[in-house]
Amino acid sequence: MNTQPDKAAFDTKINTYPDTRMDTVIDNYFGNSVPDPFRWLEDDRSAETGEWVKRQNELSFSYLDKIPFRKALRQRLEVLFNYERWSTPIKKSGHYYFFKNNGLQNQDVLYGTDSLGKEPKLIIDPNAFSKDGTSSLSSYSFSKDGRYMAFQVSEGGSDWNNILVLDLESNEHLKDTIRWVKFSNAEWRGDGFYYSRYPSPEGGNLYSAKNEFHSVYFHKLGTPQSEDKLIYVDKKYPQRNASVSLTDDERFLILSTVESTSGNAFAVMDLKASKPEFKSIVQTFESDYNIIGNIGDEIFVHTNAGSPNWRICSFNVNQADVKTWKDIITEGQDRIEAVKLIGGKLIVTFIHDAYHLVKIFSTTGDVLHELKLPELGTVGSFSGDQNDNETFYSFTSFVRPNTVYRLDLENFKSELFFAPKINGYDPDLYTTEQVWYKSKDSTPVPMFLTYKKGLLDEKTSQNHNPTILYGYGGFDISVLPNFAVSRLILLENKGIFAVANIRGGGEFGQKWHESGTKEQKQNVFDDFIAAADHLVNNNYTQKDYLAIEGRSNGGLLVGACMTQRPDLCKVAFPGVGVLDMLRYHKFTIGWAWATDYGTSETKAGFDYLIKYSPLHNLKPASYPATMVITADHDDRVVPAHSFKFGAALQKAQTGANPCLIRIDVSAGHGAGKPTGKRLDESADMLSFMFFNMQVDPILK
C-alpha cells in the first residue's frame, strides 16, 4: 500500500473559508457573559443561512471532488453494497411478512406470504414514495385479524410521520391519513388504532420548534382525523411524552409516560372492565418499566427498579402495589437487555461484556435452553406472539452481515433461514478481539478491535494502520457488535475498526450509564481519549493514522474530545452532533435529554456544561482534519449545532488541516436515509480520511 499519494492535484491547506458573519449576541448565565456570535445560523429558514449552507457545501464538495481516488472508492462501495438482504420475518394471522432489498434499492421493500416456501408477493415498496428515495417507511403494525396494516411514512428523514392504512385483502390504500405523528406506534384494537401526536407546529417551523403536549388518540377506520378520540394528554406537564401498548389478548391497555430518555411512569386500563379507566401503577420517573405481556391477570414487567442490571418480575393487576410484585428472573452480573414472551416462554437477551447471550426461561423463571451463537455479536429482536410455537431472530457481528434464523420453541432447534452473500468478501479473513484499557480514573473499559487476520502479529511504532475509533457514550444505549459494508474498505487496506464501550452507555447497567451523565459527563470523554491513547501507545496505529467518529450524542463526544485534545488524532468526524450544550434544550425534543446532560437553566448545570460544550471550548489551535456532518431535515438534533460549531471551528483553526461541513439535503438524523445517500456519505468520509492520512487505498 502506497502511504504517500500524489497530492500535487491540489493544496490541502484551505486559505479562505466562506465568510461567516459574527454578531454581538451575548447571553448572561448566572453572572457569566457568554458570546454567541453565530446565533443567526439557528434560523434554518432564513435566506442568509441558506446562502451560507450553499457556500459551505460548495467548498466541501470542491475539496472532495479533487481527491483522486474518491470516485473509485465510491464505485467499490457500490459493488460491496450490492447484495441481497432480508429482515427477520414477522408472523401475523397465519401470514409472514419481511423486508427485502435486492442490493442497491434506496429503501427496503415489504413482502408477504402465507407460507415460507411460496413466492412472496409485494406489499409495499417505499421506493415509490418519492422520486429521490428520501421518503421512507418508518414503522408498521397489523390489525388483530390481519386484514389491515397501518404504516408510517417519513419525508426527507424527518421525525414527523404520517400514518396511512393498507387493506391487505384488496391491496387498496384507505383514505385514512393521520398527520403530525412523532415518537409513536400504531396500536390496533378492533376497527381502529391508538397513536400519539403533537399539535401541528405553528408558523411553519417544522424542524426546530419545541415539541410539547404529546397526546394519545384513538382513530376509527373510515373517519376523519378531526373525529379521533383523545385518550390522554397531560396539560400540567407539557414536556411529557405518552404512548400506549396493548397486550396480545387485547385486554390491557398500557399507558407509558416519560419526561426524558430514561425512566417512565405507567398505568393500566382493563378494557374488559365495566367502566374501563387507567389505574396508575408507577407514578415516578426514577426507573424504567417495560411491559412484556400477560397471562390472565398476571402482567410481566422488565425493569431496572432497584436493579441496575435489570430484572423480570410480575404483578397481579388486582393487587398492583409494587410491594406485592414477585421476581421471576432476578438481577445478575449481566444486564438483561430485552425480553419477549413467545410461545409461553420468556426469551431473554443479556449483555455480557458488550455482546449478547440469549437464554430461554419458563414463565416461572426456570432455564430451559441457551442459544448457541456463531461468535461475539448481537442478536436482533425475536419476532412472534404469545401463542406462536416458532420465532425468528437475526444475528450480526463486526465481520458477519445480518443473518436470519428460525427457532422452534418446542425443541429449541435453531436453523438458518437466510444468509447474505457479499461479492468478493470472505468473513473468515477477518477477526474481532476485545481488549481492556484503563481510563483516566483507572476504570477498566472494554474496546472491540476488528482487522484482517495476521495484521497485528507484530506491533511496532512503524504500524501505520489507518484506524477509525467509534464511540457513543450516552442515554443508556449500548454499542454492540454490528456490520457495515463501509468498513470493509478500511479493513481491506490494513485498517482497524475500533469501538470503545465507554461510560454513559448501557453495556454494564444503570450505574455505568449514570457515571457518564450530568456533572460526571467528563468520564465519557476521558474514556474515549484513553481509548485513542491506548491504540497509539500500544502500537496498533499512530496519531497520524487515527480518526475518531461519532454521531448524535457521539457527535458531542467527538466535538468535546477534539477541543480538549486537538492532538488526539489526525481526522475527526462529529456527525449530527449535540454541540451547543447551553441551548440544546430549546429545540424540538432536546428538552428530553436533560436527564443525561442537565441544562444551563441551573447554575450547577451551566457550571459543568460550559466546561465541555464543544462550541464554547474552541480556541485558536491546530485541530484535526475535520468533516462536520449534518442534514437539512434533521429535527432530532437540529443542524444549527453543526452550523455554529463548523463556523467557529473554521475561525479557530490555526493548522493546515481542512475543517469542512458536509450538509446533506433532504435527509434527517439518519433513519430512513436512502442507499444512494448512505453510499455517498461513506465514500466522502473514507476519501477524506485516507487523503488526510496520506494513504492511497487499494480498491479491488
N, C-alpha and C positions, 0 to 999 in steps of 0.2 A: 504493500500500500504506500503510495506516494503521500508523504505528510507535508509536502511543500508545494501546493498547487500554484499555478501561474496566476499572480494577482495583477499582472500588467493590464488586465481588462479594464480596471478602474481603481481609483484610490479609495480605500475603505474608510479613510478619515472624512467624515461629513463636516465640512466647514460652515455650512449655513443650514440651520433648521428653519422651518416655516416660522414667521414672526407670530408670537402669541402675546396678545395684549395683557398687561398686568394692571389690575385695578388696585385701588387703595382700601379695599374692604378689610376691616379689622374687627374681629369678634373679641368680646371680653368674657373670659371664663374665670370667675372667682378671683378677679383682680389681675388676671394674666391676659395681656394683649396678644392675640394670635392672628397674624395676617392671613388672608385667603384671597390672593391676587387673581386666582383663576375661577372664582365663583361663577362668573358668567358662562363658563362651559357646562354648568349644571343644566342650563336650558337647552335641551337637545332638539327643541323645535325652532330655535332661532336661526335666522339666515346666517348670522355670523358664525355660530357653531357649525352649521352645515358646511360653510366655506372652509373653516378650519379642518374639519374632518376630511374634506376633499383634498386639501393641500398635504395633509399628513399621509393619506393613502398614496398620493402621487409620489411622495418622497420614498415611502416604504417599498412600493412596488417597482419604482425605478431602480432602487438598490437591489431588490431580489431578482429583477429581470436580468441583471448583469452577472449573476452568479453562473459560471459556465456550465455546471452540471445540474442546475435546478430542473430543467426540462426533462433530462434523462432520469433524474430521481423521481419526478412525478410519474413518468411512464412506468418505472419499475414498481412503484407503489400500486399503480393500477393493475398491473399483472398479478401481483401478490394478492390484492384485494378481490380479484375476480374469481371467487369460489362460492359454491352454493352453501347457504346457511339456513338452518331450521331452528325454530324456537321449541320450547317444551310444549307438547300438546296439552290442551285443556279439554276435559270431557264434560259435556253438558247435555242432559236429557238424551243420552244414547248417541250423541254426535261428538266427534273430535274436531277441535279447531287448533290451528297452529299457523305461525308466520313463516314465510319462506322468502329468501332473497336469492335470485339467480346469480348474483355476483356484484354487479355494478348498478343495480336499481337504486335510485335515491332513497326510497322507503321500502321497508319490508311489506310483503303482501299477505293478507289473511286468507287462508283456505279452510275448508271444512269437508268432512266425510263421515258417513255413518259406520265405516269400517276401515281400519288402518291399512288393510290390504287393497283397498279400492283406490282408483284415481280420484284425488280430491278435486273439489270444484272451488272456483274463485268466489270469495265472499265480498271482500273489499280490497280495492287497490288504491292505497293512499297516493300513489304516484299520479293519479288522475285528479287529485285535489287542486293542484296548481301546476302551471307550465314549468316553473323552475324547480319544483320538488321541495319548496321551502315550507309547504303546509304538511302537517303530519298527523297521524292518528296517535293520540297520547294515551288513551286508555279505553277500555270497553268492558261491558258486562252483559250477561244474558238473563232474560226473564226465567222464572222457575220452570215454566213449561217448555222452554227452549224455543219459543216462537219468535221472540223479539231480541234484538241486540241494541243496546244504547252504546254509542261510541262518541268520543270527544275528539275534536279537531282543533289543533293549534296552528296559527298562521305566523310564519316568519320566526318560529322559535319562541314566541311569547308564552307566558304562563296563562294568559287568558285563553279560555276554551269555549267552544260551542258544543252542546250535546245534541246529537242527531239520533234518529231511530230507524233501524232497518227491520223490515218484516222478512224473516229468514225463510218462510214458506213460499212467499210470492217473489222474493228478492226485490221488493219495492221499498223505496225510501218514503217514510211517512212525512207528513207536513210538520210534525212536531220539531221545534227548534228552541233550545234553551240557551240563553246568552249570559254573559258576564260571570261565567263559572271559573273558579280558580281554587286549586288545592281541594279537589272534591272527587269522590267516586260517584257512580250512579247505582244506587242500591235498589234493586227491583222488589216490589211486593204487589202481587195481583196484577192489575191493569195499569200500573204506573211505577214510578221510582222516586226515591229520595235523592236530593243533591244539595250541594252548598254553593253559595254565590255571594258576591259583594254587590252593593248598589252600583249602578253604572257610573263610571268616573265623570266628574264634572269638568267642563271646559276642554274636553277632548284630550286631556293629559293622561293618555292610556298607560304610558310606560314608566312614569316616575311618581305619580300621585300616590299618597299614602293609602294603603288598603285597610279599611275599618268596617265594622258591623257585618262580619261574616254571618250568614244566616242559612238555616236549613229549611228547604221547601219539599213538598210532595207534588209531583206532576202526574196528572192522569192523562193517559194517551187520548189524543183526539181533541184536547182542549188547548187554548192559547196559554202562554206562559203567564199572562196577566191574571189568570184564574188559579194559579198554583197556590196551594195551601201553605201558609207559613207554619212551620213546625217548631222552630226555635230561633230566637235571637236574644242576645244579651245587650240591652240598651244601656246598662250601667257600666259595662266594661267593653267599649268598642274594639279594643285590641285583643279580643279573644277570638280564636277560630273554632269552628264547630263542625263536626261531621258525624254521620250515623252509619252503623252497620247492622246487618240483620243476621240472626243465627240461621243455620241451614233449614231448620224446621219452620222458619218464618214466625216463630213465636215471640222472640225477644228482640226489641229494637234497642240498640246500644248507642247512647249519645256520648261522644267524647269531646271535651273542650280543652283547649290548650292556650297558654299565654306566650309560649316561646317554642323553641325547637325540641325541648325535652320537658317531661313532666305533664301529666294530664289528669283532669278530673273526669269521672264518668257516672252516668245514670242509666237505669234500665227501665224499659217500658214493656210490660207484659201485654201484648196485643190481643191476647185471648181473654183478658180480664173483662168484667162487665163494664168498667169505666177505665180504659187504658190511660195511664199517666206516668210520667217519668218519676222514678224513685231514685233519689240521689244515693250513690254508694260511696263514692270518694269525692270530697269537695275541695281538697287542696291540690297543689300542683308540684308537690315535692318529689313525687316518684312517677314512674311510667306504669301504665296498666294496659295490656293488650288482651282483648277478649279472644280466646281460642275457639270456643264453641260451647255447646251444652249437651247434656244427656238428661232429658227431663228437666227437673227443677235445678239440677246441678250445673253451674256455669264455671268453665275452666278459664284461668287467667295466667298470663305470663307477665311477671312484674319484677321490678328491682326494689320494691319497697322493703327496707330492712335487709336487702340482699344485693350488694354492689355487683355481684356476678349473676344476678337474676335467679329466679326460681319459678316453679309452676305450682299453682295452688287452685283450689276450687271453693265455691261457696254455694249455699242453698239460697235461692232467690227470696225465699220466705224468711230467711234468717241471715240477712246480708251484712250484719255488723262484722267489721274486719277482724274482730276478736274471735269470731266463730270460723274463720277461714281455716282450711286444712291444707297442709303441704302435700303435694303429690310427688314432686321431684325437688329436693332441697338444693340450696346453693352449694356449688363445689368450687374447685380451683379454676375450672374453665368456664368462661362466660357462656350462658345459654342465650344464643342469639335469636333463634327462631323456632317456632313450634307450629305444627299443623296437626289437626285432628282428622284423620282419614281412615276409613275402614275400621272405626272403633279403636284405633291405636294412635298414640302420640308419637309423631316423628319429630325428633329434637335435633337441631343443629347447634353444635358447640363450636366456639372459637378457642383453639388451643395454640398458643404461641403464634397468633396471627394467621392461622389456616384452619380449615374446617374438619370436624369429626361429626359423624351422624350416628345416632343410636335410636332404636325404636322401643317404646315402652308401652305397657298396658296402661289403661286409664287409672289404675291403682298405683302405678309407679314402678312396676317390675320391668327389668331389662329383658327384652325379647330377642333383640338382634343388633349387631353393629355392622354398619355398611362398610365394605372394603372399597377404598378409593384408589385411583391409579397412582397418585403422588401427592405432594404437598399442594393443595389447591383449594378451590372454592366451589361449593355446591349451590346451584340455583334453587329457587323456591320449589317445593313439592306441590304438584297440582292434584286436585281431587276434592270430592265432597266426603262428608262423614260416612256415607254408606257405600262408597266405592271400594272394590277389592283390589284395585291397582292404582298406581301413581306414577307420574313421570317426573324426572328431575334432570338437571344439566350439571355438567362438571367442566371446570376450566382451570388452567394454571398459567404460569408465565410462558410456558412453551407449548401448551395444548389449547387449540381453539375450542369454542363451546361445543361440547359433545353431549348428546341426549341419550338417556337411559330410561327403560321401563322397569318398574319394581313390582313384583307380585306380592301383595301384602298377606297372602295366605301361606306361602312357602318361603318368602323373603328372597326369592331368586331375582337377581338383577341382570338384565340383558341389554346389550347395545341396541339402541333404536336408530340413531343417526350419528355418523362421524364425518365431519367435513374433511375435504382433501384440498390442500393448498398447492398450487403449481410450483414445483421446484423447492418445496420446503420440507425438510425432514426433522421432526422434533427430536429425534434421537441424537442429533448432533449437538444439542444444547442442554444445559443443566441449570438448576437453581440451587443455591446454597443459602443457608441462613446463618448470619454472623451476629454477634452481640458486641456492643461497644458501650462505653460509659459516657454519660452526658456531663455537663459542667459540674453538677452537684453529685456526681458518681452514681446516678440512677442508671441501671442497665437497660439498654434499648436494643430491640432486635432490628435487623435490616436484611432484606432479601437481595441477593445478587444473582442476576441471570446473565449468562455468557456462553460462548462456544466452548465445548469441552476441550481441555488442554490449554486454553488461553492463559490460565493463571498457574500453570505448573511451576513457573518461576516468576517471582515478583521482585522487580528491581526498580531503581529510580529511573530507568530508561523505559519503563512501561508508559507508553503514550496512548493508552486505550481510551478512545472517546467514550465518555461516561455521562449518563443522564441520571441525576438523583431526583426522585419524585417524593413529594410529601403532601400531607393534608393537615392533620392535627387539630381537629375541632368537631364540635357538635355530636360527640359520641359516635362518630362514623368510623368504622373500621376499614382500613385499606388492606384488602386481602389479595392473594394472587389472582391475576386476570391476564387475558391475552389481548394483544393489539398488533395488528399487521404492521403498523407504522414502526414498531420497534425492531422488526426483522432486519431492516436495512442497517440499523445500528449494530445488531448482533453479527450480521454478515461482514461488517467492517471492523472486526476485532474490538467491538464495543461492549460495554457493560450497562445493563439497566438495573438501577438500584432503587429500592423502596424502603424508606425508613418509617417504622411504625411508632411514631413519636407520640408524646402525651397530648391530651386533648381529644384523641380518638377513643374508640370503644373497644380496642383489641383486648384490654385487660380489665374491663368492667368500669363501674361508675367512678371509682377512685382515680383511675388512670385518666378518665375524661376530666374530672373536676380539677385535677392537678395541672391542667392546661387551660384554665378559664380565668377570666377577670384579672385580678391582681397577680395571678400565677401564670398568665399567658406567656411570659418571657421563657418559661420552661420549654414551651413548644419550639421557640426559635433556638434556644440553647441546644435542644436535642438534635435539631436539623443541622445546625452549624457543626456540632460534634460529629455527625454522620459524614459531612463533607470532609472534615479534617481527618477522620478515620480512613477514608478512602485514599487520601493523599499520603498520610503518614505511614500507611501500610503498603504503599506502592501498588495499589490497584490501578491508580492513574495519577496524573499530576494536575495542578491547578489549571494549566493552560488547555487541558483537555476535559475539563469538568463543566457540565451545565446543570443548573437547578431549575426545576419545573414544578408548578402547582397551579390549580385552578380554583376560583371562588375563594373559600377560606384558605385554600392552598396558594392562591394568588397573593393574599395578605402575607402568608408565610414567606414566599419568595421576596416580596417587597420589603418586609422587615429585615430579612437576613442580608439582602444586598445593601441596604442602607446601614446596617450595623457593622457589616464586614464587606466592604467593597472589593477586598482582595480575595474573597472566598472562592471565586470560580471565574471561568472565562466567559460564560454565557448564562443569561438569566431569562426565564420565560414566566413573568407574572400574568396568568390568564384570568380574565373576567374577575379580577380581584377586588376585595374589600380593602381599599387603600386610603380612604379618608375616614379615620376612626372617630373623628369628632362629630361627623354629620351623617354617618351611615344610617342611623335610625330614623332619619327624616324622609326616606324614600321607600315606596312600595311596602314590601314586607320586612324591611330592615329592622323595625322595632322588635320583631320576634327573636332577634339574635342577641338580645340584651343579656340573656342568662349565661351566654358564653363570654360576651365581651364587656358587659356593663355599658354605661353611656356617659357622655360628657355632661349630662344633666345634673350629676352629683360631683362634688369636689373630689371625692375618693376616686370616682371613675375617671374624671378628667386627669387627675394626677398620674394614673398609670397608663392611660391611653396615649397621652401626649408623649410619653417616653418612647413608644414604639410605632406610633402611627406612621406608615411609610411616607405619606405625603409630607408630613411635618418634620421628618428627620432627614430629608435630602439636604445636603450641604455640598459645596464645591469639593469634588473628589473624582478620582479615576474609577468609574463604575464599569461593571462587566458589559460586554456587548449584550444589549437588552432588546427584546421584542415584546412590548406590551400588547396583549391580545384582548380584544373585546368585540362587541357586536351591537349594532344599532337598535335591535329589538330586545335587548336583554333587560327584562323588567324584574329580574330577581336581584342581581347586583347591577344597578344602573351604570351605563357606560361613563357617566360623569366621573366615577372613581378613577377609571383608566385615563380619561381625558386629562384630568387635573394632574395626576401623577406623571403621565407622559410629558406634559408641558413643563412641569417642574424639573423632571429628570434631564430633559434636553438642555435646560438652562444651567443645571448643576454639573453636568459632565465636563470634566477637565481633560480627560484622556482621549485617546484616538478611537476607542471602541464606539460603534454606532449605537444610538438609542432611538429605536423606531417604535411606532404604534401601528398595529395592524387592525383595522376596523372592518369587521365582516358586515356585509349588507344583507338585509332580510334574513338575519339569523339572531338567535337569542342566547340564553345562558348555556345551551349545549344540547338539551333534549330535542330529539326530532331533527337534528341537523342532517341534511341530505348527504348522501355518499360523496357526491362531487365536491361539496364544500369541505367535508372532512378530509378528503384526499388533498385538496388544495392547501388547507391549513397545515397538515402534517408535512407535506413537501416543502412548504415555506419554512417551517420551523427547523426541519432537518438540514435543509440547504443553508440557512442562516447559521446554524450551529457548526456544521462541518467547515464552512467557509471561514468563520472566525476562529476556529481551532487550527486552521491551515491544514485540514485533512481533505485529501482528494478521494472521495469514496469510490470503491469498486462497485459498479452496478451491473449485475449479471444480465 
